[in-house]
Amino acid sequence: MLPLKISKNIFKKIMSEVDESLDKRVIGVLIGKMNKNYLIIEDAVTGEVKKDASTISLTPNAIAKIADEILKGKMKGNIVGWYHTHPGYGVFMSEVDEKTQNVLSQFYPQAVSLILDPSSKEYKFYVLNDKKRLKPIENGEISFLGSEDISEWKSPPVKAERELPEFPPPVLSKKPLTKKQIYALALTVILIGVLVSGFLIWGYKQFGGGLPLIKHTPVESAIVGSGVTLKAEVTGGVGGIANVTVYYEWSKFVKVNGELSSIQASWKSALMLLVAAGGNEYAYTIPSSEVLGDIDYFIVAVDKAGNKASTSIQTIKVADFDFSVSTNSITVYLGASFSTKILISSINGFSSKVKLSTATPPYGVAISINPREVTVSPTASAAATITVSAQSAPGTFRGSFNLEIYGESGEAKHSTILTITVPNLDLSIEPKTKTVSKGEAALYTVTLKPSFNFTADIAFSLSGLPEGASWEIILPQNKLELANSINLILKIDTTSKAQSGTYNLTFTASGGGLKLQETATLIIK
């Protein structure tokens, strides 16, 4: 057993709970951490409790909430033990408390128990020794942290150990608890987090029935988007069965940076209902809207004396399909098309047909998928080809848009995004009119303004020139780069043979499916 370092603040927190309780009975868990030299207890946490004349327990919802906050990082540390009060009865561990400690130690061998008597202001920490027998922790092994005054609290001298029955040795591990262990520990506290006096043992003898007995065949698999029905046969219990509840946590498969992952929803609970009046079979259907990924669940039965029994935590593997495109974005010029692959693969043994479709694209953009339906098996992925075409027409959309692609199988529907870009180019010429004498050159500025990744080759032509005149395009630094707007020079040379007059010129730039034209006037004197 490592020495303890304990925050004095936990005494203040527990006494606040005691002050709010009419009978001074409280229960909760100890939160802390372990380093190589100490077990540090930093906080005491409780929640909704249920009481009767002889018992007190944290409700399942309270335990589920504590476990959920630990898993999500909202509560720092881990469950390292538990606490409860014996108002007016001293700081001893009852036989039921001893059994509780042994079960808890199977999940966390260093788990401690804190007993407080608020009437006498006494406290005592307990732990299991190497023989799995309960022993009080010596005062010399305990140190306190913080500035709170706890001088009124005393730890009575340690008495000789009394013999306890042997318990099966737990699996020893000093590693941090895994997710499953936290669930299991939370479940254990739900089941045995009850302080019981001798009256409850007397009650069993009076009323009979024993603990509730749950017979349940675990559901191991399901299909995404389809409801899952859980059934359990519940018998026994003191005075009969009061209720049967299923606790479950569902997840959803998601893509994060191209990798398949899952996000967890919070634990929730639902009452299981009797299948038939007078029977002992209970059922609950997890709705299809929550069957989006693997599901963890367990079932708890409570008899009319408040005693609980539970199944172990089970996992339902939900069969689903992974849906993606081989590239996230494509560029399609007017009058052209581009094809890429839609990839569909199996998750958890998914085997079914998947129908493929898309949202409606903008005007002038056509989408085709071949084939429209594919069959996915656990051992073989499927693929389809999606082809995007842009019509070479004046009204065709130019720019970027996100095309949503759908995959459907039964109630399951997934989607992915393909970003499609249709490049564009604008043309202008200045000045609109130029006057020169025979033998002189006329210079026009031609501006090309590309957008949406337009990088296609461009061909130029000029019509309307008289005989005795010629033209050329002068490029900046003798090269054409369309990363940004660019100005070119249209140079028209005239000779003495050129006839005087006014000439209407048409300048054309063709490329990327576009044919752009601008007019200008040349006057030769």
N, C-alpha and C positions, 0 to 999 in steps of 0.2 A: 504494500500500500504506500503510495507516495504521500508526503506531507500535504496538508491542506493550507491554501491561502484563501481566505473568505472575506468578501466585501461586507463591512458592517451594515451596509445599507439594506441587506436582505432582512435583517431583524426588523428594521423600520417598516419595510414593505409588508412583511408578514403580519406585524402587529396592526397595521392599517386595515388589513383584511379581517383580523380578529375583532377589531373595534366595530366593524360594520356587520359582524355576525352575531346574532342574538345568543347563540349557544357557544360561541367562541371556537367552533370547529371549522378548520380550513384545510385545504389540500392543494398541492401544486407541484411543479417540477422545478429543479435547480438547473440553471443555465451557466455554462462555463467552458473551460478549455483545459487542455493538458499540455505542459511542456515536459522536458526530460527530467525536471527536478520537482515539480509541483503539480497538484491538481488545483486549479484556480476556479472558485465559484464566484461568479460576478453578479448573478441576478436570480430572482425568484419570480416565477410566472404562474399565474392561475387563470381561471376562466369560469365559465358557467358551471355550477355544481348542482348535484342532486343529493338530497338528504332524506333520511327517515330517522326513526328513533335510534337505530343502531349502525347506520352506515352513512358514509359520505363519499361521493365520487365526482371526478371531473366528467362532464358529459362527453360523448363521442365528438360532438361538434367542436367543443373546446379543445380537445386533443388534436383534432384534424387541423384546426386553425393554427395552433402552436407549431405543428409539424410543417404546415404550408409556409409559415413565416420564416422558419429556419431554412427551408429549401430555397426560398426566393431571396434569401439574404437580408430580409427585413429585420430579423432578429439575429444578432451576432452571437456566435458560440454554438453550443450543442447541448443536448440533454445529458447531464452528468449525474443526475440523481433525482430524488423527490423529497418532499417535506409534508408533514401533517402535524396537527396539534392533538394533545391529550389533555384537555382542560380539567385540572383537578385530579388527574390520575397518575401523574409522574411521567418520566421520560423513558419508558420501556418500549420494547418492540413486541407486539403481539405475535402469535403464531402465524396469523394471516400476513402480518407485515413481513415476517421472516420469509415466508414463501414468495411474497412480492419481490423482496430483495434478491432472492435466488433467481427468479425468472428474469429480472432486469439485468442481472450480471451476465446472463447469456448473451446479451447484446452489447453490454459495456461492462467488462469485468471490474473496473475501478468505481462503479456507481456507488454513491453514498446516500444515506438516508438521514435527514435531519428531523428530530422529534423535539417539539417544544411544548411546555406546559405554561400557558400564559398566566395561570393563577399563581404559581410559585416562582415564575420567571426563571425556570430551569430549561436547559437545552442539552441535547446530546447528539453527536454524530455517530453513525454506525456504518460498518462495512463488513464484507465477508472476508474471513481469513483464508489461508491456503487450503484448509480442509472444507471450504465452502460452508463454514459455520459463522454465525453472526457474532461480531465483537464490537464493543464501543471503541471509538478512536481516542487514544490518550490525548490529554490536553496539551502535552508537549509537542504533539505532532500537528497542532493547529496554530496558525497565526492569522491575524486580522488586518484588513486593509481599509483605509478611509479614516475620516475624522469624527464620525458619529459616536456619540456616547452610549456604550452598551454595558456600562459598569453594573447596571441593575440585574443583568443576566448572569447566571452562574451555571457551571457545568458540574454536576455532582461527581464524587469520586467513582472511579470505575470499579464495578463489582466483578467477582469471579464469573467466568463464562459458564453458562449452563449448557449441558449436552443437547445437541439438536440432531435430528435424523440427517443422514447423508443425502445429498442431492447429486444428481448427475453433473459431472464437471462441465462447465461451459467451454465453448470454443474461445480460447484466449486470443485477443488481438488488441494491440494498442494503436492501430491505424485509425484515422478518422472514419466515422460511420459513412457507409455508402448510402445512396438514395434508398435502396431497398431496406437497409437496416434501420434508417430513420422511420420509414413507413412501418416496419415491423415493430420498432420500439413504440411508436405512437399507438399502434394497435394493441400492444401488450399493456400499455398504461390504461387504454380504454377498458381492457378486460379486467385488470387486477388493481387499478388505481383506486381501491376502496378500502377505507379503514373500518375494520369489523371487530366488534366486541364479542364476548361469549354469547350474547343474545341471538346473534344470527345463527350460530351453530344450534342453539336451542330451537330457533325457528324452523330450521331444516327438519329437525326431528318431529316437530309438531305438525308441519304441513306436508312433508314428504315431497317427492317429485324430483329432487336433485337439480343440477344445472340443466339449462336447455341443451338439447342435442340437435345439431344441424347436420343434415345429410344433403350434400350438394355435389353435383357433377360439374366440375369447372368447364366453362366455355373457353375454348382455346383459340378459336379463330372466328373471323367475321369478314364481311365484305363492306368496303367503304360505301357510305350513304345508305346502308340498310340497317334497320333497327335490330338490336340484340336483346333477346329475352333471357333473363336469368331466373332459374327456379331453384327452390330449396324446400326440403321436407324438414319441418321443425317440430320436435316433440319434447316431452318432459317439462321441467321447470316447476318452481314452487308456485302453486296456485294456477298454473297454466301460463300460456304465452301472452305477454302484453303487446309486443310489437316485434317486427322483423324489419331491419333497415339495411339497405345496400349503400356502401360508400364507394365512390368511384372517381377516378381522375382520367379525363380523356385528353388526347393530344391531337395535333394536326400536323401533317407532313407539309414542310415548306422548303423552298430552295433559298439558301443563303450563300451568296457568292458562287453560285453554280453547284454547290454541294447540297445534297439532300439532308435535311435536318427535321426536327420537330419542335413545336412549342407546346408547353403544358398549360392546360387550364387548371383552375383551382379545384381542390377536392370538393365534392358535393355529396349530398345524401338524399335518399328517396325511400319512402316507405314501400315495402313489398306487400302486396295484397293477397288475401286468401283466394286461391283459384276457385274453390267451391265452399259454400257454407258448411261448417261442421267438419271440414277436412283439415289437413295439416300441411298442405303444399302452398307455398307462397311464390309469387312471381312479380317481376318488374321488367319492363322493356326500356332499355336505353334508347332514346329517340334517334332517328336516323341523322338528325342535324348534329349530333354529338359523336357519331361514328365516323371520324375523320382521320384517325390515326390510332395507334395502340392504346389500349385502355387497361389501367390497373384497378382492381376492385376487391372488396371483401364484404362479407355479410355478417351482421351482428344481430343476435336474437336476445331479447330481454324478457324475463318472466315477470310475474306480477309482484314478486318480492324485490325486484330490481337487480337480480342476478343476470350476468351476461355470459354469452358464449359467442365464439366467432370462428369463421373460417380463416385460413391463412390468406395472404395477399395473392391474387391470381392475375395473370396478364393475358389479355385477349390480343392476339396478333391480327391486325386488321389488314386484309388484302386490298391493295390499292395499285394504281399505276402512276409511273413517273412520266411527265409530259413536257417536252421541250422542243425547241428548234435548234438546228445545228449551228446557226449563226443568229446573233441578236439583231442585226440590221443589214439591209441591202439597199443598193442604189439601182434604180431603173430609169433609163432615159426614155423620152417619148419615142414611140415606134419600136421599142425593144421590150424584152422580157427577161426575167431572172428567176431561177429555180433554186430552192434549197430543201433540206430534209426536215420532216417532223419525226421526232424520235419518241417511241412509246416503249417503256420497259416495265417489268413486273416488280411489285413490292409485296413481300410476305406471301408469295405463291399466287398472286393474282392471275386468273386465267379466264378471259372473256373477250368479247368483241368491243371495240371502241369506235364510236362514230365521230368523224371529224368535220368541223364546220368553221366558219369565220363570221365576224361582224361585217356589215356592209361597208365597202371601201368608198372613197370619194369618187366623184364623177370622172369618167375616163380611165379609171384604174380597174382592171379585171383580175379576179382571183380564181384559180382552179386548184383542186386537190385531187390527187390520184394515188391510191384509191381513196374513196370517201369513208370506207370502213376497213379496219384492220383487226386481226386476231392476235392477242397477246397471250403467251404461255409462260409458266414459271421459268422455263429454260431458254426461251427465245424471245428476243425483243422484236418489235415491229417498226416499220418505217413507211412513210408516205411522202410524196413529193408535192410541195406547194409551189405554184408558178404565179408570178406577179407580172402583169403586162400593163403598159401605159400607152393608150391610143395616141397617135400622132394627129391631134385635132386641137383647134384653138381653145376650146373650153376645158381641156383636160387639166385636172388638178396638178399644180406644181408646188412643191414644198415637202415637208416631212409630216408623217402621221404614224400613230401606233395602231397596228392592226391586231385585234384580239382574236386568237385562234382557240377553238374549243375542242375538248375531248370529252365525250359522254359515254357512260356505260351504266345502264340502269338508272339508279338515283344519283350516281356519282357524276360530278361535272367538274373538270379542271380547265384552266385556261392559261395561256402564255401569251407574251407580247412579241411581235415582230415589228421593228421600226422600219418603215419604208420611206425612202427619199426619192422624189422625182425632181431632178435638177432643172434649173431655169437659167436663161441668159437674156439680158436686155441690151438693145442697140440704139445708139443715137448718133447724129452727125451734125456738126456745126462748122461754119455758118450754113444757113440754108441757101444763101445766094453768094456767088463769088464772081467778080468781074476782072478780066485780064485782057491784055493786048496780045496779038499774035506773037508767038515766040516766048511768051512768059509762062510761068508755072502757077497753077492754082493749088492752094493747100487747104484741106479740110481736116478737122479733128474728128476721128471716129472713136466713140467711147463704147467699150464692152464692159458690162457689169454682170459678172456671174453670181449665182446664188445657189444655195443648197447643193454644194459640192460639185458644181459643174466643172468638169475637167476634160471634156471631149475635144477632139480635133475640130478646127473650124476652117472652112473654105470660103474665100471671098470672090465676088464677081461684081462687075460694073457694066451697066448697059446705058445707051443713049449718047455716047461720045461721037463727035463728027470725025471724018477722015482728017488725018494730020494731027491727031491728039492721041496720047497714050497715058496709062496710069500705072501706079505701083503703090504698095503698102509699105510704109517704113515702120519697123518695129522698134520699140525702146531697147537699146543695147542688142539689137538684131535677134531678139528672142521673144516668144509669146508665152507669158506665164499668166494663168487665169486664177491665181489664188485670190486676187482682189480686183477691184475695178481698174481698168487699164485704158490708156489713151493711145491710139494709133494715128499715124498721119497718112491720109489719102492724098497722094501727089499726082496732079494731072499736068502733063507737059504738052504745050501746044507748039506747032511749027508755023512757018509762014504759009504753008499750004492749007492750014485750017480755015474754013470758011467762017466769016463773021456771022454772029447770030446768037440766039438764046436757046440753050439746050437743057432739057429736063433729064436728069440722071437718076438711075435707080441703083442703089448700092445694096448688095445681098450678102448676108453672113449665114452659112449653113453648117449645122453640126449638132450632135446630141439629139437628133430627131426634130430639131427646130430649123425653120427657114425664116429669117428675120430680114425685113427690107425697110430702107429709109430712102427718101427722095431728097435731091438737092438740085439747085439750078446753077448752070455755068453760062456766063455771058462773055463772048469773045468779041472784042472790038476790031 
